[in-house]
Amino acid sequence: MKQKVYFILFMFLAVTLVGCEFDLEKISTTATESITQADKTIEDWQVVSTGMQIKEVKILDDLGLNKDLVTILKIAPANFNFEVRQDGDNPKSVFSWQEELGAKIVVNAAYFDENYLPTGYLKDSQKNEFGNLYLRGSNNYTGAFLIDETGLPQIYYLPTANLSQENIDSSQAFFQTFPTLILPGGQKAEVSDSAKQANRTVLAQDKQGDFYIIISQQNSLTLFEMQDFLYNFEEDIDVAINLDGGTSSGLAIETEDVSYHLSSFYVSSVLAIYEK
């Protein structure tokens, strides 16, 4: 039997019950460094399971000192089934979501309000619908994630996407978010940055169709800095959308060989990924 390798990050969260980025100034977080088998970061791609790889990348400041540690999970969608789950009546940490769902990967998803309801439109995989649809990206909700009727996941930039109400009605799941960080084709989007530092969760896709879940761990990146990281990332990122951040950021991976947890506070919506 293969020996399981454990990767764990503990985050101690205080002050707030809602992890949305809107409340970042009310939140204080601290984190220990990620712990790996060799007590150092994962500098090269490590296979998590067939069609899935993980690594950690250090981001340095202008003085060459460690500024943040970013986790990158690369996923070939042909090997996995995707679901969007929402439960405003019973919000929980990403780790607790993973335990409940039994998915291989769970990551926090859409923004939510003080009642744990999505602030943009969300259709979960049980066909429940929440919020208001901004089909062409109005109210800054320019990014979207859709699972079509065949189960194929796709990221969209709504102002230029050829998406109709019929596409969304026939989809298995859908949610909106903001801002878009990388436009289709790999160029930087215009981003209004408050200079707030926070943990960040990003969903990206490359030109080959592979997906990336990207999470910063140490509460120190602005949106501009995360955008720069994505733009200069060695993989050929085609489009990237920002998901909820701050204390909402969380990632749980459980496979035969790897257990990896970046804990979050309570969130009401998640993206869950299962092996086919």
C-alpha positions, -999 to +999 in steps of 0.1 A: +000+000+000+013+034-009+022+057+020+001+088+021+019+121+021+004+149+041+004+186+034-013+208+060-018+245+065-037+257+096-052+292+096-066+307+128-095+329+121-111+356+142-136+385+145-160+377+117-186+351+107-186+359+070-155+353+050-163+375+020-136+398+008-160+428+014-152+424+051-115+421+050-108+451+071-127+434+100-108+402+097-074+392+111-057+360+101-025+343+108-010+312+092+018+287+098+040+277+069+030+248+048+044+215+060+056+189+035+073+156+039+107+173+036+095+204+054+099+226+024+077+237-005+067+216-035+089+233-061+081+209-090+049+194-102+039+164-080+013+140-093-018+139-070-037+114-091-042+107-128-048+140-145-040+161-114-007+178-103+002+202-075+030+225-066+038+255-045+055+287-057+072+313-036+065+349-044+093+373-035+091+410-027+113+437-042+141+428-017+141+392-026+124+382+006+095+357+008+062+375+004+037+347-001+034+310-009+010+301-037-006+266-041-014+256-077-035+226-085-036+216-122-065+195-134-073+177-167-111+180-168-115+148-189-106+128-158-130+144-134-166+154-127-173+189-114-202+200-092-212+234-077-228+231-042-246+257-022-259+255+014-267+288+031-285+271+059-255+251+069-222+269+059-190+252+068-153+251+063-139+238+030-125+209+049-159+201+064-175+204+029-149+179+016-157+154+044-194+157+038-193+154+000-165+129-003-151+147-033-114+145-042-111+183-043-131+210-028-124+248-031-144+278-020-165+294-048-189+324-051-191+355-030-219+355-004-237+380+019-243+381+056-271+355+051-247+331+033-266+337+000-247+342-033-243+379-042-243+371-079-263+344-097-256+308-088-272+276-100-260+246-080-258+210-092-291+203-075-307+229-099-314+253-071-310+290-082-299+320-062-293+357-068-295+379-098-281+371-132-258+397-148-256+380-182-232+405-199-211+412-168-229+442-154-224+452-117-187+440-122-198+403-123-177+397-154-164+362-146-184+330-147-179+293-143-203+269-162-207+232-163-226+224-195-252+198-201-225+172-210-205+179-178-178+200-195-166+228-173-157+262-188-146+297-176-163+327-193-157+364-196-193+375-197-189+409-215-177+391-247-190+356-242-217+343-265-237+329-236-275+330-236-302+324-210-308+290-228-271+280-222-275+287-185-309+270-183-295+238-199-263+239-178-256+215-149-243+244-128-232+280-131-220+309-109-208+344-114-179+362-097-155+392-100-131+405-110-118+388-141-080+389-138-068+375-171-089+380-202-095+353-228-063+352-249-040+357-219-040+395-215-044+414-183-079+427-175-084+462-161-086+457-123-095+483-097-073+474-068-078+487-033-043+476-023-058+454+003-038+423+011-056+390+016-056+353+008-067+349-028-086+321-046-084+320-084-099+297-110-080+296-143-079+277-176-051+274-201-053+272-239-053+234-238-084+234-216-067+223-183-080+240-151-060+256-123-070+262-088-046+288-074-046+299-037-023+323-019-016+312+017-001+340+037-026+369+035-002+393+017-012+397-019-032+424-035-053+417-066-027+435-087+000+412-074-020+381-079-028+393-115+009+398-121+017+363-108-009+348-132+002+368-162+039+357-157+031+322-147+051+296-167+019+278-178+000+294-207-030+308-188-058+318-212-084+332-187-086+336-149-113+347-126-111+358-090-133+338-065-141+348-029-110+356-008-099+364+027-111+339+052-132+322+026-101+309+007-097+272+012-087+240-005-091+204+005-076+175-014-080+139-004-067+111-027-050+077-021-016+093-018-021+130-009-040+148+018-037+186+015-057+211+035-057+249+033-084+257+058-111+283+055-138+298+077-175+290+070-185+293+033-218+285+017-207+276-018-180+253-031-167+238-063-164+200-057-144+177-081-147+140-082-127+113-101-146+096-129 
